[in-house]
Amino acid sequence: MLLSLVAASSSAAEVPGLELFEKRIRPALLEHCQRCHGADKQQGGLRLDSREGWMRGGDSGPVIVPGKPQESLLMHALHYEDLALEMPPKGKLPAAILEAFESWILAGAPDPREHHGEAESDAPPTVEQGREFWAFQPVDEPTQPPVQNTTWPATEIDRYVLAKWESAQIPPPAEATDEQLVRRLYFDLTGLPPTPEQIRQYRRDPSPAAYARLVDRLLNSPRFGQRWGRHWLSVVRYAESSGGGRTLLFPDAWRYRDYVIDSFNNDVPYDQFLREQIAGDLLPHEDWQQRRRQLTATAFLLLGPTNYELQDKDVLEMDIVDEQLDTLGKSVLGMTIGCARCHDHKFDPIPTADYYALAGIFKSTRAVIHSNVSTWNTAPLPVDPAQQAADDAAREKLDRLRKELASAEQQLVEVGGQVKKPGGASIDPKTLAGIVVDDDQAEKVGEWKESTHTRGYVGRHYVHDQGEQRGRRRVIYRPELPAGGTYEVRISYTAGSNRSTRAAVQVHHRSGQATVAVNQRKVPDTEHGLLSLGTFVFAADPAADNRVVISNDGPQDGVVIADAVVFVPVEDVAKTPASDAAQARQQRRKTLAAQIKRLNDQIKKLEKRLAARPKVMATTDEAEPADIPIAIRGVVHQPGPMVPRGGLQVVSQDPFPAIPARQSGRLQLAQWLTDADNPLTSRVMANRIWQWTMGRGLVRTVDNFGSMGQRPTHPELLDYLADRFVDGGWAIKPLVREIVLSRVYRLSTEATPAARQADPNNDLFSRLPRKRLHAEQIRDALLAIGGNLDDTLEGSTIRKGTRSEYGYQFTSTRRSVYVPVFRNRLPEIFEVFDFPDPNLQSGSRSTSTIASQALLLMNHPLVMDQAAAAARRLLERPPEELSTRIDYVYRQVIGRTPNPSERQVLQRFVSEHPDGPAAPSTWADVYQTLFQSIDFRHLF
Amino acid sequence: MLPSLSGRRDALKTLGCGFGYLAAAALASRTNPAQAAAGGVQSVNPLAAQPPHFTPRAKRVIFLFMQGGPSQVDTFDYKPALAQYDGDMRRFDDARVLAKTKEIKSHRVFRSPWKFKRYGDCGQPVSELFPHIAQHVDDLCFLKGMHTDGVAHGPSTLFLHTGSINLIRPSVGSWVLYGLGSENENLPGFVTLQPSMGNGGPRNYGNAFLPTRYQGTAVGRAGVPAEQARIRNLSNPRFSADQQRRQFELLRSVNAAQLAQHGQDQAMEAVIQSYELAWRMQEHAPGRFDISDEPEHVRRMYGIDEKGTDDFGRQCLIARRLAEAGVRYIQVNYGDNTNNPRWDQHSNLPQHATHAFNTDKPVAGLLQDLKQRGLLDDTLVWWGGEFGRTPYAQANGTGRDHNPYGFTSFLAGGGVKAGFSYGETDEFGHHAISGKVHMHDWHATLLHLLGLDHERLTYMHNGRPFRLTDVHGEVVREILA
């Protein structure tokens, strides 16, 4: 109110500071600030082109406090006082301008610029507005669409599609030929081509049920899971390395791959499948197999492309959470949740608060173990009870042995021995006999550098003189002796080749001092590992000046080390050289030393065995799950208000299930996602199943059901499928079966003129979309036709001893789903034939036609090898007519009988080939050419 | 019919998604059989050259990637204070220490072991590491206020190439090819010579969500001599020329017969064309990588056949040959496959001399050769690493740690001021303080020089338009000639 009065009545001359504003501030703002904080851009949410702009401020609040430059964020930024906030970014403004800003703010920061007039319509949709959007509406009860032609539909699906044709006046189009249909079905359901025998077998069966029988046979083949599992693996960006800069192998990722393949083969209900992947570690289980399954499933959350090398670990954790949310959002909900990390989603009703509600759940979930280069979380693989019992016994035994070892070591110390820890860098002073004065407790004169470089030092470290300033550095050890008497003085130093050969050590005792020159290159040849300087008599009265001084007075031929000095009462050493007691003690030391060695060996063996226990990538809840604050603009170090954990408000009006104390909330999230009333989960998956059979989704943007995605071409059909899916207990195979049994699936890929006219983009499925074979199908087909496809199921397939994906040679002939998927290295055939980038969540693939595909099929050894192998197999067949042989080869590669002109071209080639029609090289040419041909790579 | 200019603008406005959408739509229509059918089948190369947004200053880019992070204070950013305070312990906000511990600690100021001298009419100081490049300073434009994101090699290398540390984004070369297409039908439009397999590897020349045709073509890889570097599968390892031709003729006949069955269909035509292009590449591309026809004096200019400089010299010469042939984006890599690549002298800073020696003469040779042939006018040369190095010793040792806060890159040709230096770092060469150019700003400027507006070069993916500079980047107008 006050400000507006001032502004209303002001003119430049009357209001102090306003002139300054016009002369200096307005031009400076215009030149240096408004490009990023004006009408075009609002970096950090801030506008500086109006008074209202800076009063409201940006993400960090108001930037100017009138009258108080010190409290104004703007001045901090202009002065470059905070590394994270230096404005303008291109360079600090001249001092004169900074002074002007200061005076202006001191004068109350008068600013005559009016409201900048923000367009309200730019605001993102509210949650309430968002619920109106089709995707968030409840799934409709299916109603049978009315059709005129009641004879054509064979299934419900057909009615929905036909109804659209009828309104577009498209007559039912032609169906595919038997040959086309068989090839289509084999590739779609198993990813492999039918053999000529399988084609003949189907064509010979006149029964109307033949087609359904084939469908069932293929659905029940283990190859179904290999093909369909691969679809899911792309959706969830499956890979066997972390990608990013320093890419790390995921040696246990294959277990997740096998879990997915198994789930498709066993038709695990989709809701259960999701619950296991999101919260498998938290689900109850009846036996170890179930526990193993469920734990393995959670690798879903850990398989992301992650830069484990990132040095700011807070940022790393939030990046992982972001990646998990992004993948979960797109794959399960068809939502780009990630946008809301930094600001309310621009297009979809997802406020930033929803993002952090979900993020809190994953922040409460342990996914990463920190180190300079961090790693993902793992758990021991659940094993059968017998092995578990054996492992438990081994662990118990290990505990027992460790206790025995500790006791033996204690006894050894008591009889004057010293414990040498195998591989241990540091010696615990408590394990040494006598009074220990470590370098920590000693007085140092001159500069002594701490180090832990050489192993075998007492306590936390040793110190050294850096080989400098000879004669000017010393370390003085003063023991607190319990009583006067004779002590043996021992010193420890970490021997090494760069050490002094004559380090000067003085011992000040009751009757004077002695100097010993110590060769610190030599390892002391004593049982206790320390060097004995001799025995000396020390007084115990407070006036006594008992000390040992290590100095660098000696010749400077190496560094001088000062570690610990130990005073061992002589009665603890051997009293008389040959006494029985001493001999007994020495004998005891020997026995103990042998026992310690034996124990150490046993322990090492057990540790090794337990370490070899297989692991699984898995999540677990953090010890202290909690809500998290909004990170302003997505910057982790700028916390905003706290948000209770939960789901997306727009999806459900019901409150999110309560999260019990000390739980992350993943279990509740999994329940919320798979609730039958969640309209997205069932629609998104039903759409994917349609896409994986029909070639494209009813919603073409299969990963995006938001406002920037496409609308369903057949909303009623989509809801029918989603409803069937949930009603059928979320089983996938029955839905696939229903789709491939429809007449729509059996349509020809050729458009009729009427269809082309009325439905140019094939929105109405007036022909089946023609599919280009996927990279995996091309590779598998080559190997199958060459007779070299290795049919082994399951298991780890990264070559043993592989440390890095760089330079990895892909020589396996296993099915493509088992070829390791590295984020920075893929088989060439995958690269050129559009295998989805495993760094990206992607439910659909691009299809490119590029020269490097041609070059690969022309020149790559894999292709030539399979062509040659196929030719050799062909020539093993009984003699047959050339045309019969050509037909066979054509059916083998293209899946159909050649037409006369195709047959003629090949016949002439074979007859005129210089190597002759009986040569394998001739037929290898034929095979390789057909591999390259247009029809091989397409499904008609 | 082509839409009128105003129609196109309206379309942009109503669609609200910019150039990328139209480009994508145009490309889609080229391969969409239904749309092609109306106008008859045309032979369209989806990579054909396309007009830029506005008049370009450069037609192509040669990027000389100095992997590992060359030190600015030992090369081009002369800091007398380092000698003055050599050995002093001073507080520096070290990027790595800060990220790990959020603390500021003391470090030992470390003078450059190399002497600097002023060169050229512009008087640009250059250290004795680069005696040959120093001769060209009047053609160069130095960016001494560069700064970037990330502290480790992986993140910063990806950031340099893709504008993102952790998200999967197309590389600069892919964006350029997407925006401009290629001028040569027989060669790939984006070539990276002997790229490193480390620190992001293929992601540094990957197309990410852009169509596959925009991916960079790797020729050889780091660690394999330039002499053996080839495009993959470009020649048949087993067949004679006769055998190949015979098979190719058969393929033509088979494909023609199959096409006849399906009628006019552009997707199928495209397959046939991909073979024709592959065949032409087999014929023409190897020649571009074979330098045996280059005269002796040219080879000498690049340091070819000389110890140290031979390998990088060959790469630079091939880069010139590719530039001549109209390849749009050429990256020359001085790198290796380790986690501490080439210029990464955490200890033993004097090793910088080896890397400088290996690259100095080849780079100078390339500059001279491009200039002599008039290619420098429309070729933008960019020299630089993923970050710079600290002006103080790392852990008080004998090397320098990574420094993303301030470092130097240099440019030549294609529309940048010659004999010019822009920006500066603080007294020690640690932070850029004026004329600051963030990597995003440089990306924006690079696209600008090629006639592309970085805010309009977008691609729709996952329901929103993406661009190289995300929501950042300012064109550095101060360096435009």
Chai-1 contact restraints between the chains, C-beta under 6 A:
chainA,res_idxA,chainB,res_idxB,connection_type,confidence,min_distance_angstrom,max_distance_angstrom,comment,restraint_id
A,P89,B,K436,contact,1.0,0.0,6.0,A-B,restraint_1
A,K90,B,K436,contact,1.0,0.0,6.0,A-B,restraint_2
A,G91,B,I433,contact,1.0,0.0,6.0,A-B,restraint_3
A,G91,B,S434,contact,1.0,0.0,6.0,A-B,restraint_4
A,G91,B,K436,contact,1.0,0.0,6.0,A-B,restraint_5
A,G244,B,G154,contact,1.0,0.0,6.0,A-B,restraint_6
A,G245,B,H153,contact,1.0,0.0,6.0,A-B,restraint_7
A,G245,B,G154,contact,1.0,0.0,6.0,A-B,restraint_8
A,G245,B,P155,contact,1.0,0.0,6.0,A-B,restraint_9
A,G245,B,N199,contact,1.0,0.0,6.0,A-B,restraint_10
A,G245,B,G200,contact,1.0,0.0,6.0,A-B,restraint_11
A,R246,B,G154,contact,1.0,0.0,6.0,A-B,restraint_12
A,R246,B,N339,contact,1.0,0.0,6.0,A-B,restraint_13
A,N307,B,P155,contact,1.0,0.0,6.0,A-B,restraint_14
A,N307,B,N166,contact,1.0,0.0,6.0,A-B,restraint_15
A,E309,B,A152,contact,1.0,0.0,6.0,A-B,restraint_16
A,E309,B,G154,contact,1.0,0.0,6.0,A-B,restraint_17
A,Q311,B,R96,contact,1.0,0.0,6.0,A-B,restraint_18
A,Q311,B,A99,contact,1.0,0.0,6.0,A-B,restraint_19
A,Q311,B,K100,contact,1.0,0.0,6.0,A-B,restraint_20
A,Q311,B,V151,contact,1.0,0.0,6.0,A-B,restraint_21
A,D312,B,A99,contact,1.0,0.0,6.0,A-B,restraint_22
A,D319,B,N166,contact,1.0,0.0,6.0,A-B,restraint_23
A,T336,B,N462,contact,1.0,0.0,6.0,A-B,restraint_24
A,T336,B,G463,contact,1.0,0.0,6.0,A-B,restraint_25
A,N704,B,N462,contact,1.0,0.0,6.0,A-B,restraint_26
A,N704,B,G463,contact,1.0,0.0,6.0,A-B,restraint_27
A,G706,B,G463,contact,1.0,0.0,6.0,A-B,restraint_28
A,M708,B,G463,contact,1.0,0.0,6.0,A-B,restraint_29
A,M708,B,R464,contact,1.0,0.0,6.0,A-B,restraint_30
A,G709,B,G463,contact,1.0,0.0,6.0,A-B,restraint_31
A,P760,B,A34,contact,1.0,0.0,6.0,A-B,restraint_32
A,Y806,B,M197,contact,1.0,0.0,6.0,A-B,restraint_33
A,Y806,B,N337,contact,1.0,0.0,6.0,A-B,restraint_34
A,N824,B,G201,contact,1.0,0.0,6.0,A-B,restraint_35
A,N824,B,P202,contact,1.0,0.0,6.0,A-B,restraint_36
A,D834,B,T212,contact,1.0,0.0,6.0,A-B,restraint_37
A,N839,B,I168,contact,1.0,0.0,6.0,A-B,restraint_38
A,L840,B,I168,contact,1.0,0.0,6.0,A-B,restraint_39
A,S846,B,P211,contact,1.0,0.0,6.0,A-B,restraint_40
A,S848,B,P211,contact,1.0,0.0,6.0,A-B,restraint_41
A,S848,B,T212,contact,1.0,0.0,6.0,A-B,restraint_42
A,S848,B,R213,contact,1.0,0.0,6.0,A-B,restraint_43
A,T849,B,A270,contact,1.0,0.0,6.0,A-B,restraint_44
A,T849,B,V271,contact,1.0,0.0,6.0,A-B,restraint_45
A,T849,B,S274,contact,1.0,0.0,6.0,A-B,restraint_46
A,I850,B,T212,contact,1.0,0.0,6.0,A-B,restraint_47
A,I850,B,R213,contact,1.0,0.0,6.0,A-B,restraint_48
A,I850,B,S274,contact,1.0,0.0,6.0,A-B,restraint_49
A,A851,B,S274,contact,1.0,0.0,6.0,A-B,restraint_50
A,A851,B,L277,contact,1.0,0.0,6.0,A-B,restraint_51
A,A851,B,A278,contact,1.0,0.0,6.0,A-B,restraint_52
A,A851,B,M281,contact,1.0,0.0,6.0,A-B,restraint_53
A,A854,B,S274,contact,1.0,0.0,6.0,A-B,restraint_54
A,A854,B,Y275,contact,1.0,0.0,6.0,A-B,restraint_55
A,A854,B,A278,contact,1.0,0.0,6.0,A-B,restraint_56
A,L855,B,N233,contact,1.0,0.0,6.0,A-B,restraint_57
A,L855,B,A278,contact,1.0,0.0,6.0,A-B,restraint_58
A,L856,B,N233,contact,1.0,0.0,6.0,A-B,restraint_59
A,N859,B,N233,contact,1.0,0.0,6.0,A-B,restraint_60
A,N859,B,N236,contact,1.0,0.0,6.0,A-B,restraint_61
A,H860,B,N233,contact,1.0,0.0,6.0,A-B,restraint_62
A,S901,B,A257,contact,1.0,0.0,6.0,A-B,restraint_63
A,E902,B,A257,contact,1.0,0.0,6.0,A-B,restraint_64
A,V905,B,S253,contact,1.0,0.0,6.0,A-B,restraint_65
A,V905,B,V254,contact,1.0,0.0,6.0,A-B,restraint_66
A,V905,B,A257,contact,1.0,0.0,6.0,A-B,restraint_67
A,F909,B,L250,contact,1.0,0.0,6.0,A-B,restraint_68
A,D925,B,Q247,contact,1.0,0.0,6.0,A-B,restraint_69
A,T929,B,Q247,contact,1.0,0.0,6.0,A-B,restraint_70
A,T929,B,L250,contact,1.0,0.0,6.0,A-B,restraint_71
A,T929,B,L251,contact,1.0,0.0,6.0,A-B,restraint_72
A,T929,B,V254,contact,1.0,0.0,6.0,A-B,restraint_73
A,Q932,B,L251,contact,1.0,0.0,6.0,A-B,restraint_74
A,S933,B,V254,contact,1.0,0.0,6.0,A-B,restraint_75
A,S933,B,N255,contact,1.0,0.0,6.0,A-B,restraint_76
A,S933,B,Q258,contact,1.0,0.0,6.0,A-B,restraint_77
A,I934,B,N255,contact,1.0,0.0,6.0,A-B,restraint_78
A,I934,B,Q258,contact,1.0,0.0,6.0,A-B,restraint_79
A,I934,B,M268,contact,1.0,0.0,6.0,A-B,restraint_80
A,I934,B,V271,contact,1.0,0.0,6.0,A-B,restraint_81
A,D935,B,Q258,contact,1.0,0.0,6.0,A-B,restraint_82
